[in-house]
Amino acid sequence: MFKKKKSAGMPPNNDMQLLMEAMDRVIGGQYSDIDTSAFINPEYGQKLNELIHAFKKSNNNFVMRLNDAMGSIGDNSYVKKTLDQVNSQAQSISEMEIASQNMENSINTISESMGHIRDNTHSMLRVVQNSTENMNESIKVVNESSEKISKINTEIQEFQDKIDKIGEIVDIVKQVASQSNLLALNASIEAARAGEAGKGFAVVAEQVRQLSNNTSESAEDIVRYVTELRSDIGVLAVSMNDTTAKLEEGNIKVEESLMDIEKMAEQMKHIREKVDKIFDDIDTQSSVTKSFTSQVANISESYDELSKDCLEQGTHEYQIGRYIDTARSDMVRGFAEITQQDWLRVFEIDHFILMWRVYNNAVGFEQLKLTQLNNPESCKLGLWMGSQTDRGITGSPEFAALKRAHMDIHKWASESWKAKDAGNMQMALEYFQKTYDAFFVYKNAIKDMQERLNQLGYTEKTEIIIFRN
């Protein structure tokens, strides 16, 4: 039998076997360099290693494009702004809802108070009207009393005139008694002259004298009584005049008061009309306020739904970002061979994403573990910094500044996680803000480190190829 002739340039069987095994490892996802010392002809192994490196470098463009894409996808600032605005609006709506509810309660209280005022106004108006009627009746009574007193006063004047006439009659009686007494005296004298014949006449004269004396005494008594009666009637007349004058003055004041009460009654009617209108307006306002409160409650519910939608959208975008970031991380670790400059760009995006993941954890988009945050020595940048042996890099102030900024990011990120774990979302967001501020210090430190690498000769970086139609 004839043996098959070997093709020119084919490797020996041992080298072929090693190549096949190395290619199987590559097919299995192992892209590390193979040991060329086992080959009879090391060039075969070297060529395979060159192929692996070429393959990795061809992926650099995809890795760095994914890196830049994550710089955009991982930026949750617009989601944060939207959530902040929604939360702010929701808070405002909530405060408005509380205020509208308080306003509704106040209007109800005012309505109740105005109802009491209206009822009291109506009652007061009725009281004023009753007072007006009573005052009118009082005026009638006073007028009637004044007329009666005036009539009595007139009668007293007439009675006083009669008393004056009685006085005149008494004066006449006194004159008659005086003359009778004089006649009796004369008669006694004449009877004495007449002697025995004048005794009977003397008896009559004595009787006349006694009658004159009695009449004179009675006249004096009458004069005394009439004088006293005249004095009393005079006092009574003065009192009646004063009473009449006071009644007239009181009547004038009562009439003035009545006019004031009537004015007050008109004002009370006007007030009642205004109060009734205000009460009607308050009823209308109360209805409008209830409707407004209901609408505010509906808006509040809508904002709750909007906030929920924003959270769901943020969670969805976070999940998409995580898928892309995982692909980026996998490619940069095993399917690419990026430069020192590229690594710094990757580290920048790594911590940009870390910073926003801290926010995601604070608001509930995702749940991180503390070990994902308090690992500055074991994250990709930490490992890179720990693996550097070039004193030009590790001894530079840019390297020290980058290390400090890097530590600050992890420190504040860890504090935010602890605050959220303790249930204090507000404090978690405050620590996120510190993480956010620390990132921009870190970003500038990355740029300074890139410049230092340029100065040390590490200038190579992947230029991203953008495919266009």
VOPAGU-2260 file (C-alpha; in pm, 1 decimal, decimal comma):
REM VOPAGU-2260
SITE   aa  ch    i         X         Y         Z
SITE  MET   A    0       0,0       0,0       0,0
SITE  PHE   A    1     111,1     343,8     -75,2
SITE  LYS   A    2     138,9     598,8     202,1
SITE  LYS   A    3     -36,3     934,4     150,6
SITE  LYS   A    4     215,8    1198,6      68,0
SITE  LYS   A    5     235,7    1489,7     310,5
SITE  SER   A    6     149,2    1833,9     173,5
SITE  ALA   A    7     434,1    2078,4     155,4
SITE  GLY   A    8     453,9    2315,5     450,7
SITE  MET   A    9     235,8    2103,7     675,8
SITE  PRO   A   10     352,9    2086,5    1043,3
SITE  PRO   A   11     470,6    1762,8    1189,8
SITE  ASN   A   12     208,2    1539,0    1349,4
SITE  ASN   A   13     307,8    1647,2    1701,2
SITE  ASP   A   14     279,2    2016,4    1617,1
SITE  MET   A   15     -50,9    1949,7    1437,2
SITE  GLN   A   16    -186,4    1780,4    1744,0
SITE  LEU   A   17     -80,1    2073,7    1965,5
SITE  LEU   A   18    -238,6    2320,7    1723,1
SITE  MET   A   19    -564,2    2126,9    1723,0
SITE  GLU   A   20    -569,7    2118,6    2102,6
SITE  ALA   A   21    -492,1    2493,3    2124,3
SITE  MET   A   22    -769,0    2572,4    1874,1
SITE  ASP   A   23   -1011,0    2358,6    2075,2
SITE  ARG   A   24    -928,4    2570,1    2382,8
SITE  VAL   A   25    -994,8    2887,6    2182,2
SITE  ILE   A   26   -1322,3    2741,7    2056,8
SITE  GLY   A   27   -1403,8    2667,1    2421,7
SITE  GLY   A   28   -1352,5    3035,1    2508,7
SITE  GLN   A   29    -999,8    3022,1    2644,8
SITE  TYR   A   30    -805,2    3304,7    2479,1
SITE  SER   A   31    -485,5    3290,9    2680,8
SITE  ASP   A   32    -152,0    3247,3    2501,1
SITE  ILE   A   33     -39,8    2890,9    2436,4
SITE  ASP   A   34     301,2    2755,9    2536,8
SITE  THR   A   35     511,3    2758,6    2219,3
SITE  SER   A   36     800,8    2563,5    2375,3
SITE  ALA   A   37     617,8    2233,2    2328,8
SITE  PHE   A   38     613,0    2273,7    1950,4
SITE  ILE   A   39     878,6    2116,0    1732,0
SITE  ASN   A   40     849,7    2433,2    1528,3
SITE  PRO   A   41     761,9    2718,5    1774,1
SITE  GLU   A   42     654,3    2942,4    1486,1
SITE  TYR   A   43     330,3    2748,1    1462,1
SITE  GLY   A   44     244,5    2825,3    1822,8
SITE  GLN   A   45     356,6    3186,0    1785,1
SITE  LYS   A   46     135,4    3225,2    1480,3
SITE  LEU   A   47    -163,6    3093,3    1672,9
SITE  ASN   A   48     -87,5    3336,5    1954,9
SITE  GLU   A   49     -72,0    3620,0    1701,9
SITE  LEU   A   50    -410,5    3506,4    1571,0
SITE  ILE   A   51    -556,1    3512,0    1923,0
SITE  HIS   A   52    -414,4    3861,7    1987,3
SITE  ALA   A   53    -548,6    3984,7    1652,8
SITE  PHE   A   54    -889,1    3843,9    1741,4
SITE  LYS   A   55    -883,4    4017,4    2080,0
SITE  LYS   A   56    -771,4    4347,4    1932,1
SITE  SER   A   57   -1046,0    4325,6    1671,3
SITE  ASN   A   58   -1291,8    4323,6    1960,9
SITE  ASN   A   59   -1141,4    4636,1    2115,6
SITE  ASN   A   60   -1362,2    4852,1    1899,1
SITE  PHE   A   61   -1675,6    4671,3    2017,0
SITE  VAL   A   62   -1562,2    4684,1    2378,7
SITE  MET   A   63   -1497,2    5056,9    2368,3
SITE  ARG   A   64   -1820,2    5122,6    2181,2
SITE  LEU   A   65   -2002,8    4929,1    2451,6
SITE  ASN   A   66   -1807,5    5132,2    2705,8
SITE  ASP   A   67   -1922,2    5459,7    2550,9
SITE  ALA   A   68   -2274,9    5323,1    2516,4
SITE  MET   A   69   -2279,1    5245,7    2888,9
SITE  GLY   A   70   -2171,8    5605,4    2951,1
SITE  SER   A   71   -2504,5    5703,9    2799,2
SITE  ILE   A   72   -2725,4    5412,6    2905,3
SITE  GLY   A   73   -2590,7    5411,9    3259,4
SITE  ASP   A   74   -2667,2    5782,9    3299,8
SITE  ASN   A   75   -2982,1    5787,3    3511,8
SITE  SER   A   76   -2971,2    6162,4    3563,4
SITE  TYR   A   77   -3275,9    6217,3    3344,3
SITE  VAL   A   78   -3463,7    5943,6    3533,2
SITE  LYS   A   79   -3356,4    6107,7    3859,9
SITE  LYS   A   80   -3471,3    6448,7    3736,6
SITE  THR   A   81   -3802,9    6301,7    3625,2
SITE  LEU   A   82   -3848,1    6122,2    3956,1
SITE  ASP   A   83   -3747,4    6432,0    4151,6
SITE  GLN   A   84   -3996,4    6640,1    3955,7
SITE  VAL   A   85   -4268,3    6378,6    3994,6
SITE  ASN   A   86   -4195,6    6347,0    4366,8
SITE  SER   A   87   -4187,0    6724,8    4401,6
SITE  GLN   A   88   -4513,3    6757,6    4209,4
SITE  ALA   A   89   -4663,3    6470,7    4405,8
SITE  GLN   A   90   -4554,5    6638,0    4730,3
SITE  SER   A   91   -4703,4    6966,8    4612,6
SITE  ILE   A   92   -5022,7    6790,7    4511,5
SITE  SER   A   93   -5031,6    6613,7    4846,8
SITE  GLU   A   94   -4986,6    6944,7    5027,3
SITE  MET   A   95   -5249,3    7098,2    4800,4
SITE  GLU   A   96   -5481,8    6808,9    4881,5
SITE  ILE   A   97   -5429,6    6864,0    5253,0
SITE  ALA   A   98   -5473,5    7239,9    5207,2
SITE  SER   A   99   -5790,0    7191,3    5001,6
SITE  GLN   A  100   -5922,5    6951,5    5263,7
SITE  ASN   A  101   -5842,4    7206,7    5533,8
SITE  MET   A  102   -6005,6    7474,9    5320,9
SITE  GLU   A  103   -6311,9    7255,5    5280,4
SITE  ASN   A  104   -6324,9    7203,0    5656,2
SITE  SER   A  105   -6277,2    7576,8    5712,8
SITE  ILE   A  106   -6552,0    7660,1    5464,5
SITE  ASN   A  107   -6778,8    7408,7    5635,0
SITE  THR   A  108   -6698,6    7572,3    5968,9
SITE  ILE   A  109   -6756,1    7918,8    5819,7
SITE  SER   A  110   -7077,6    7795,3    5661,2
SITE  GLU   A  111   -7192,3    7664,2    5997,5
SITE  SER   A  112   -7093,5    7990,9    6166,6
SITE  MET   A  113   -7264,2    8194,8    5895,2
SITE  GLY   A  114   -7572,5    7978,7    5945,3
SITE  HIS   A  115   -7568,4    8072,5    6312,5
SITE  ILE   A  116   -7509,6    8437,2    6222,1
SITE  ARG   A  117   -7796,3    8426,5    5975,3
SITE  ASP   A  118   -8026,0    8268,6    6233,3
SITE  ASN   A  119   -7912,9    8521,0    6495,5
SITE  THR   A  120   -7960,1    8805,3    6247,9
SITE  HIS   A  121   -8311,9    8691,3    6173,0
SITE  SER   A  122   -8380,9    8654,3    6545,1
SITE  MET   A  123   -8231,6    8997,6    6614,9
SITE  LEU   A  124   -8441,2    9147,9    6338,7
SITE  ARG   A  125   -8751,1    8995,2    6491,7
SITE  VAL   A  126   -8646,0    9131,2    6832,5
SITE  VAL   A  127   -8593,0    9476,6    6680,5
SITE  GLN   A  128   -8929,8    9460,1    6511,6
SITE  ASN   A  129   -9091,8    9351,4    6839,2
SITE  SER   A  130   -8904,2    9629,9    7018,8
SITE  THR   A  131   -9032,0    9877,4    6762,7
SITE  GLU   A  132   -9385,8    9758,1    6820,9
SITE  ASN   A  133   -9339,0    9771,9    7198,4
SITE  MET   A  134   -9185,9   10119,3    7173,7
SITE  ASN   A  135   -9482,9   10233,7    6966,1
SITE  GLU   A  136   -9717,3   10093,3    7228,2
SITE  SER   A  137   -9512,6   10262,5    7500,2
SITE  ILE   A  138   -9531,1   10592,1    7314,7
SITE  LYS   A  139   -9906,4   10556,2    7291,9
SITE  VAL   A  140   -9927,2   10484,5    7665,4
SITE  VAL   A  141   -9697,1   10778,2    7744,2
SITE  ASN   A  142   -9898,4   11006,9    7519,4
SITE  GLU   A  143  -10221,1   10892,8    7680,0
SITE  SER   A  144  -10067,0   10937,4    8027,4
SITE  SER   A  145   -9940,7   11279,9    7931,3
SITE  GLU   A  146  -10285,1   11377,6    7807,4
SITE  LYS   A  147  -10448,3   11249,6    8126,6
SITE  ILE   A  148  -10193,3   11431,2    8343,5
SITE  SER   A  149  -10250,6   11746,7    8142,9
SITE  LYS   A  150  -10623,9   11702,8    8194,3
SITE  ILE   A  151  -10574,7   11644,4    8568,1
SITE  ASN   A  152  -10349,5   11948,1    8580,0
SITE  THR   A  153  -10626,4   12150,9    8414,4
SITE  GLU   A  154  -10878,0   12017,3    8663,6
SITE  ILE   A  155  -10641,7   12106,3    8950,3
SITE  GLN   A  156  -10616,5   12457,5    8812,8
SITE  GLU   A  157  -10995,5   12474,0    8803,5
SITE  PHE   A  158  -11010,8   12332,4    9156,8
SITE  GLN   A  159  -10761,4   12592,8    9269,7
SITE  ASP   A  160  -10980,4   12860,5    9116,8
SITE  LYS   A  161  -11276,5   12720,8    9314,6
SITE  ILE   A  162  -11066,5   12723,6    9631,2
SITE  ASP   A  163  -10985,7   13087,5    9560,7
SITE  LYS   A  164  -11358,3   13154,9    9534,3
SITE  ILE   A  165  -11417,4   12967,4    9860,8
SITE  GLY   A  166  -11157,2   13196,9   10012,0
SITE  GLU   A  167  -11347,5   13495,1    9884,0
SITE  ILE   A  168  -11671,2   13353,0   10033,9
SITE  VAL   A  169  -11489,3   13290,5   10363,2
SITE  ASP   A  170  -11374,1   13652,8   10361,4
SITE  ILE   A  171  -11735,2   13757,8   10312,7
SITE  VAL   A  172  -11843,7   13527,7   10598,5
SITE  LYS   A  173  -11573,8   13680,2   10817,8
SITE  GLN   A  174  -11695,4   14026,0   10733,3
SITE  VAL   A  175  -12052,6   13920,0   10811,5
SITE  ALA   A  176  -11938,7   13763,9   11142,1
SITE  SER   A  177  -11746,6   14078,9   11225,7
SITE  GLN   A  178  -12048,1   14295,1   11149,2
SITE  SER   A  179  -12276,8   14052,5   11335,5
SITE  ASN   A  180  -12048,7   14071,6   11637,0
SITE  LEU   A  181  -12055,3   14452,5   11617,0
SITE  LEU   A  182  -12433,9   14447,8   11587,0
SITE  ALA   A  183  -12457,4   14208,4   11883,5
SITE  LEU   A  184  -12238,8   14444,7   12084,2
SITE  ASN   A  185  -12454,0   14741,3   11990,0
SITE  ALA   A  186  -12766,4   14539,4   12061,0
SITE  SER   A  187  -12630,3   14448,3   12406,1
SITE  ILE   A  188  -12563,6   14813,2   12475,3
SITE  GLU   A  189  -12911,1   14912,8   12364,1
SITE  ALA   A  190  -13064,5   14628,5   12563,1
SITE  ALA   A  191  -12881,4   14749,6   12870,7
SITE  ARG   A  192  -13020,7   15094,6   12817,6
SITE  ALA   A  193  -13365,5   14952,6   12772,4
SITE  GLY   A  194  -13346,7   14786,3   13109,3
SITE  GLU   A  195  -13601,3   14522,9   13188,3
SITE  ALA   A  196  -13768,9   14562,4   12856,3
SITE  GLY   A  197  -13445,6   14488,9   12669,2
SITE  LYS   A  198  -13359,6   14161,0   12840,3
SITE  GLY   A  199  -13506,4   13947,0   12566,4
SITE  PHE   A  200  -13330,6   14149,8   12308,9
SITE  ALA   A  201  -13009,9   14113,6   12513,3
SITE  VAL   A  202  -13048,8   13732,0   12495,7
SITE  VAL   A  203  -13086,5   13748,9   12118,7
SITE  ALA   A  204  -12791,2   13982,0   12097,8
SITE  GLU   A  205  -12583,9   13734,6   12302,1
SITE  GLN   A  206  -12684,9   13449,0   12071,1
SITE  VAL   A  207  -12596,4   13658,8   11771,3
SITE  ARG   A  208  -12260,4   13741,5   11926,8
SITE  GLN   A  209  -12193,9   13374,1   12002,5
SITE  LEU   A  210  -12302,4   13283,7   11648,2
SITE  SER   A  211  -12071,9   13554,0   11520,3
SITE  ASN   A  212  -11784,8   13420,4   11730,4
SITE  ASN   A  213  -11851,3   13062,7   11616,7
SITE  THR   A  214  -11882,3   13175,0   11257,5
SITE  SER   A  215  -11560,8   13368,3   11289,2
SITE  GLU   A  216  -11379,9   13065,4   11437,9
SITE  SER   A  217  -11520,7   12835,5   11168,9
SITE  ALA   A  218  -11421,3   13086,0   10903,1
SITE  GLU   A  219  -11067,6   13090,8   11043,3
SITE  ASP   A  220  -11060,5   12710,7   11041,3
SITE  ILE   A  221  -11186,0   12712,6   10682,5
SITE  VAL   A  222  -10927,0   12972,9   10593,8
SITE  ARG   A  223  -10655,6   12756,3   10751,8
SITE  TYR   A  224  -10774,1   12441,5   10569,2
SITE  VAL   A  225  -10818,2   12627,2   10243,5
SITE  THR   A  226  -10468,6   12775,3   10282,5
SITE  GLU   A  227  -10322,2   12431,8   10347,5
SITE  LEU   A  228  -10524,1   12284,5   10059,4
SITE  ARG   A  229  -10412,6   12566,7    9830,3
SITE  SER   A  230  -10049,7   12503,9    9930,8
SITE  ASP   A  231  -10083,1   12129,8    9873,2
SITE  ILE   A  232  -10260,4   12181,4    9544,5
SITE  GLY   A  233   -9990,3   12429,7    9443,3
SITE  VAL   A  234   -9718,8   12172,9    9519,0
SITE  LEU   A  235   -9921,9   11908,8    9334,9
SITE  ALA   A  236   -9968,5   12140,5    9039,6
SITE  VAL   A  237   -9592,7   12209,1    9023,6
SITE  SER   A  238   -9524,5   11834,8    9049,4
SITE  MET   A  239   -9783,9   11764,0    8781,4
SITE  ASN   A  240   -9626,9   12027,8    8558,5
SITE  ASP   A  241   -9279,7   11879,6    8615,8
SITE  THR   A  242   -9416,6   11530,1    8547,8
SITE  THR   A  243   -9587,6   11651,6    8232,1
SITE  ALA   A  244   -9266,5   11820,2    8116,5
SITE  LYS   A  245   -9062,0   11508,7    8191,1
SITE  LEU   A  246   -9315,6   11290,5    8016,3
SITE  GLU   A  247   -9297,6   11517,1    7714,5
SITE  GLU   A  248   -8916,3   11509,8    7726,3
SITE  GLY   A  249   -8920,1   11130,8    7772,9
SITE  ASN   A  250   -9167,2   11101,2    7490,6
SITE  ILE   A  251   -8932,2   11296,2    7262,7
SITE  LYS   A  252   -8641,2   11070,4    7360,1
SITE  VAL   A  253   -8855,7   10761,5    7311,1
SITE  GLU   A  254   -8954,0   10887,4    6967,7
SITE  GLU   A  255   -8585,2   10950,9    6888,7
SITE  SER   A  256   -8499,9   10600,7    7014,5
SITE  LEU   A  257   -8779,7   10463,9    6803,5
SITE  MET   A  258   -8635,2   10637,9    6499,2
SITE  ASP   A  259   -8294,3   10489,6    6581,6
SITE  ILE   A  260   -8447,1   10146,5    6626,2
SITE  GLU   A  261   -8626,1   10181,2    6294,0
SITE  LYS   A  262   -8296,0   10278,0    6130,1
SITE  MET   A  263   -8132,0    9982,9    6301,5
SITE  ALA   A  264   -8412,9    9762,3    6175,7
SITE  GLU   A  265   -8345,8    9882,6    5820,3
SITE  GLN   A  266   -7975,0    9817,1    5868,7
SITE  MET   A  267   -8050,5    9474,5    6010,9
SITE  LYS   A  268   -8264,1    9400,5    5705,8
SITE  HIS   A  269   -7971,8    9505,2    5484,8
SITE  ILE   A  270   -7732,1    9294,5    5694,7
SITE  ARG   A  271   -7971,0    9001,5    5676,1
SITE  GLU   A  272   -7979,0    9028,9    5296,7
SITE  LYS   A  273   -7597,3    9042,3    5284,8
SITE  VAL   A  274   -7565,8    8751,1    5529,1
SITE  ASP   A  275   -7815,0    8548,2    5325,8
SITE  LYS   A  276   -7616,2    8620,5    5009,4
SITE  ILE   A  277   -7286,3    8533,5    5180,9
SITE  PHE   A  278   -7440,9    8214,1    5312,5
SITE  ASP   A  279   -7557,0    8122,7    4960,6
SITE  ASP   A  280   -7210,5    8207,4    4823,3
SITE  ILE   A  281   -7047,4    7994,1    5091,9
SITE  ASP   A  282   -7277,7    7705,4    5000,7
SITE  THR   A  283   -7170,1    7746,0    4638,7
SITE  GLN   A  284   -6804,1    7777,3    4740,8
SITE  SER   A  285   -6837,1    7470,4    4959,7
SITE  SER   A  286   -6968,9    7272,2    4664,1
SITE  VAL   A  287   -6690,2    7402,0    4437,9
SITE  THR   A  288   -6428,9    7327,3    4705,5
SITE  LYS   A  289   -6556,0    6972,4    4746,7
SITE  SER   A  290   -6532,0    6925,5    4370,6
SITE  PHE   A  291   -6183,4    7080,2    4371,4
SITE  THR   A  292   -6075,7    6854,1    4658,1
SITE  SER   A  293   -6204,5    6555,6    4465,7
SITE  GLN   A  294   -6012,2    6664,1    4154,5
SITE  VAL   A  295   -5695,0    6718,6    4357,9
SITE  ALA   A  296   -5734,5    6370,5    4503,7
SITE  ASN   A  297   -5767,8    6231,8    4149,6
SITE  ILE   A  298   -5455,9    6423,2    4042,1
SITE  SER   A  299   -5273,0    6289,0    4346,7
SITE  GLU   A  300   -5368,5    5935,4    4247,2
SITE  SER   A  301   -5252,0    6008,7    3890,9
SITE  TYR   A  302   -4916,7    6127,8    4022,3
SITE  ASP   A  303   -4888,7    5812,3    4230,5
SITE  GLU   A  304   -4942,5    5613,2    3911,2
SITE  LEU   A  305   -4694,3    5835,5    3725,8
SITE  SER   A  306   -4437,0    5785,3    4000,4
SITE  LYS   A  307   -4496,0    5412,4    3980,4
SITE  ASP   A  308   -4455,4    5422,5    3601,9
SITE  CYS   A  309   -4131,7    5619,7    3637,4
SITE  LEU   A  310   -3998,8    5364,7    3883,7
SITE  GLU   A  311   -4092,7    5082,0    3649,6
SITE  GLN   A  312   -3933,8    5264,6    3353,6
SITE  GLY   A  313   -3620,3    5330,3    3557,7
SITE  THR   A  314   -3607,1    4965,2    3662,3
SITE  HIS   A  315   -3653,9    4854,6    3300,6
SITE  GLU   A  316   -3377,0    5084,9    3176,7
SITE  TYR   A  317   -3153,8    4969,2    3460,3
SITE  GLN   A  318   -3205,0    4605,5    3355,9
SITE  ILE   A  319   -3119,5    4687,1    2994,0
SITE  GLY   A  320   -2808,8    4868,8    3112,6
SITE  ARG   A  321   -2708,7    4572,5    3327,0
SITE  TYR   A  322   -2732,6    4338,3    3028,4
SITE  ILE   A  323   -2511,8    4563,9    2818,1
SITE  ASP   A  324   -2271,2    4626,4    3106,7
SITE  THR   A  325   -2236,7    4251,7    3164,5
SITE  ALA   A  326   -2153,3    4205,0    2795,7
SITE  ARG   A  327   -1900,2    4488,8    2818,4
SITE  SER   A  328   -1738,2    4339,7    3128,4
SITE  ASP   A  329   -1723,0    3992,2    2978,3
SITE  MET   A  330   -1564,3    4119,5    2656,5
SITE  VAL   A  331   -1313,5    4345,0    2828,6
SITE  ARG   A  332   -1199,8    4057,8    3053,4
SITE  GLY   A  333   -1172,1    3776,8    2801,5
SITE  PHE   A  334   -1239,4    3882,8    2443,8
SITE  ALA   A  335   -1036,5    4201,5    2407,6
SITE  GLU   A  336    -686,1    4334,9    2455,7
SITE  ILE   A  337    -734,8    4702,4    2537,3
SITE  THR   A  338    -461,5    4954,2    2608,5
SITE  GLN   A  339    -369,7    5134,1    2930,0
SITE  GLN   A  340    -551,2    5443,0    2801,6
SITE  ASP   A  341    -855,3    5225,7    2720,1
SITE  TRP   A  342    -850,6    5079,4    3069,8
SITE  LEU   A  343    -874,9    5424,6    3224,9
SITE  ARG   A  344   -1175,6    5496,8    3005,6
SITE  VAL   A  345   -1329,7    5169,4    3121,8
SITE  PHE   A  346   -1256,1    5253,9    3486,2
SITE  GLU   A  347   -1424,5    5591,7    3443,7
SITE  ILE   A  348   -1743,2    5432,3    3308,4
SITE  ASP   A  349   -1726,9    5156,6    3572,4
SITE  HIS   A  350   -1751,3    5409,8    3850,8
SITE  PHE   A  351   -1998,9    5625,8    3662,6
SITE  ILE   A  352   -2225,0    5320,1    3653,1
SITE  LEU   A  353   -2140,6    5244,8    4017,1
SITE  MET   A  354   -2243,2    5597,4    4115,7
SITE  TRP   A  355   -2584,4    5559,1    3947,6
SITE  ARG   A  356   -2628,6    5209,9    4088,6
SITE  VAL   A  357   -2597,8    5372,3    4430,4
SITE  TYR   A  358   -2890,3    5594,2    4328,2
SITE  ASN   A  359   -3080,9    5292,9    4194,8
SITE  ASN   A  360   -3031,9    5118,8    4527,0
SITE  ALA   A  361   -3145,5    5426,4    4722,0
SITE  VAL   A  362   -3472,1    5463,1    4524,4
SITE  GLY   A  363   -3537,9    5091,1    4485,8
SITE  PHE   A  364   -3451,5    5018,3    4121,4
SITE  GLU   A  365   -3218,2    4743,7    4238,5
SITE  GLN   A  366   -3084,3    4593,0    4557,7
SITE  LEU   A  367   -2710,1    4598,5    4592,2
SITE  LYS   A  368   -2494,9    4413,9    4839,4
SITE  LEU   A  369   -2255,0    4606,1    5057,1
SITE  THR   A  370   -1969,5    4391,2    4922,4
SITE  GLN   A  371   -2037,7    4540,3    4577,0
SITE  LEU   A  372   -1957,0    4886,7    4713,6
SITE  ASN   A  373   -1693,5    4861,4    4986,4
SITE  ASN   A  374   -1440,7    4689,6    4756,4
SITE  PRO   A  375   -1201,4    4961,9    4636,2
SITE  GLU   A  376    -907,5    4719,7    4642,8
SITE  SER   A  377   -1078,4    4442,4    4444,5
SITE  CYS   A  378   -1271,4    4634,3    4178,6
SITE  LYS   A  379   -1112,4    4653,8    3830,9
SITE  LEU   A  380    -944,2    4988,3    3903,4
SITE  GLY   A  381    -824,4    4866,1    4242,8
SITE  LEU   A  382    -672,5    4556,3    4083,2
SITE  TRP   A  383    -516,1    4765,2    3806,6
SITE  MET   A  384    -361,8    5006,9    4054,5
SITE  GLY   A  385    -232,5    4717,0    4261,7
SITE  SER   A  386     -72,2    4552,2    3956,2
SITE  GLN   A  387     123,9    4855,9    3834,3
SITE  THR   A  388     501,2    4829,1    3861,9
SITE  ASP   A  389     606,9    5136,3    3664,6
SITE  ARG   A  390     735,7    5386,1    3922,5
SITE  GLY   A  391     654,8    5661,0    3677,1
SITE  ILE   A  392     290,9    5567,1    3725,9
SITE  THR   A  393     274,4    5464,9    4092,1
SITE  GLY   A  394     500,9    5744,4    4214,5
SITE  SER   A  395     311,5    6022,0    4039,3
SITE  PRO   A  396      85,3    6271,5    4221,8
SITE  GLU   A  397    -186,2    6189,5    3963,9
SITE  PHE   A  398    -182,8    5825,6    4078,2
SITE  ALA   A  399    -218,2    5933,8    4445,0
SITE  ALA   A  400    -500,4    6175,9    4360,4
SITE  LEU   A  401    -681,0    5906,4    4162,4
SITE  LYS   A  402    -648,7    5664,8    4453,6
SITE  ARG   A  403    -798,6    5918,8    4698,7
SITE  ALA   A  404   -1087,4    6004,9    4466,6
SITE  HIS   A  405   -1149,0    5635,0    4404,9
SITE  MET   A  406   -1162,7    5563,2    4779,9
SITE  ASP   A  407   -1408,2    5850,3    4833,6
SITE  ILE   A  408   -1651,6    5711,8    4577,2
SITE  HIS   A  409   -1657,6    5371,3    4747,4
SITE  LYS   A  410   -1678,6    5527,5    5094,7
SITE  TRP   A  411   -1986,3    5742,2    5021,1
SITE  ALA   A  412   -2145,4    5463,1    4817,3
SITE  SER   A  413   -2113,3    5231,2    5118,4
SITE  GLU   A  414   -2261,7    5495,7    5351,4
SITE  SER   A  415   -2558,5    5536,8    5117,7
SITE  TRP   A  416   -2616,2    5161,2    5120,8
SITE  LYS   A  417   -2602,6    5153,7    5502,7
SITE  ALA   A  418   -2853,6    5439,5    5529,1
SITE  LYS   A  419   -3092,1    5265,1    5288,1
SITE  ASP   A  420   -3049,5    4937,0    5476,0
SITE  ALA   A  421   -3144,4    5124,7    5796,7
SITE  GLY   A  422   -3461,6    5245,4    5624,5
SITE  ASN   A  423   -3352,2    5607,8    5590,9
SITE  MET   A  424   -3406,6    5682,1    5222,0
SITE  GLN   A  425   -3350,9    6056,1    5266,1
SITE  MET   A  426   -3007,4    6000,0    5419,1
SITE  ALA   A  427   -2929,8    5741,3    5149,2
SITE  LEU   A  428   -2999,5    6005,8    4882,8
SITE  GLU   A  429   -2783,2    6258,8    5067,9
SITE  TYR   A  430   -2493,2    6012,6    5065,2
SITE  PHE   A  431   -2564,1    5946,6    4697,3
SITE  GLN   A  432   -2514,5    6318,7    4637,3
SITE  LYS   A  433   -2174,8    6292,4    4807,6
SITE  THR   A  434   -2097,3    5992,5    4583,1
SITE  TYR   A  435   -2207,2    6199,9    4283,3
SITE  ASP   A  436   -1979,8    6488,6    4381,5
SITE  ALA   A  437   -1690,1    6248,3    4449,4
SITE  PHE   A  438   -1732,8    6095,3    4101,3
SITE  PHE   A  439   -1664,0    6423,8    3924,1
SITE  VAL   A  440   -1347,9    6469,8    4129,4
SITE  TYR   A  441   -1261,2    6112,9    4029,0
SITE  LYS   A  442   -1340,2    6187,6    3662,7
SITE  ASN   A  443   -1093,4    6476,1    3661,3
SITE  ALA   A  444    -837,0    6252,3    3832,2
SITE  ILE   A  445    -884,9    5997,4    3548,9
SITE  LYS   A  446    -814,5    6266,8    3290,7
SITE  ASP   A  447    -503,5    6373,7    3479,8
SITE  MET   A  448    -387,3    6010,4    3493,0
SITE  GLN   A  449    -445,1    5971,5    3118,8
SITE  GLU   A  450    -228,5    6276,7    3061,0
SITE  ARG   A  451      41,0    6130,6    3285,4
SITE  LEU   A  452      29,8    5803,8    3084,4
SITE  ASN   A  453      69,9    6005,7    2763,5
SITE  GLN   A  454     379,2    6168,0    2909,6
SITE  LEU   A  455     518,8    5825,4    3001,4
SITE  GLY   A  456     464,6    5694,3    2648,2
SITE  TYR   A  457     140,2    5502,5    2699,0
SITE  THR   A  458     -28,6    5677,9    2409,6
SITE  GLU   A  459    -203,0    5392,7    2231,4
SITE  LYS   A  460    -581,6    5387,7    2255,4
SITE  THR   A  461    -861,9    5232,6    2056,8
SITE  GLU   A  462   -1027,3    5459,7    1805,5
SITE  ILE   A  463   -1393,2    5374,1    1792,6
SITE  ILE   A  464   -1512,3    5290,8    1441,6
SITE  ILE   A  465   -1865,8    5407,2    1374,6
SITE  PHE   A  466   -2042,1    5204,6    1106,7
SITE  ARG   A  467   -2259,5    5409,8     875,0
SITE  ASN   A  468   -2499,5    5305,7     603,4
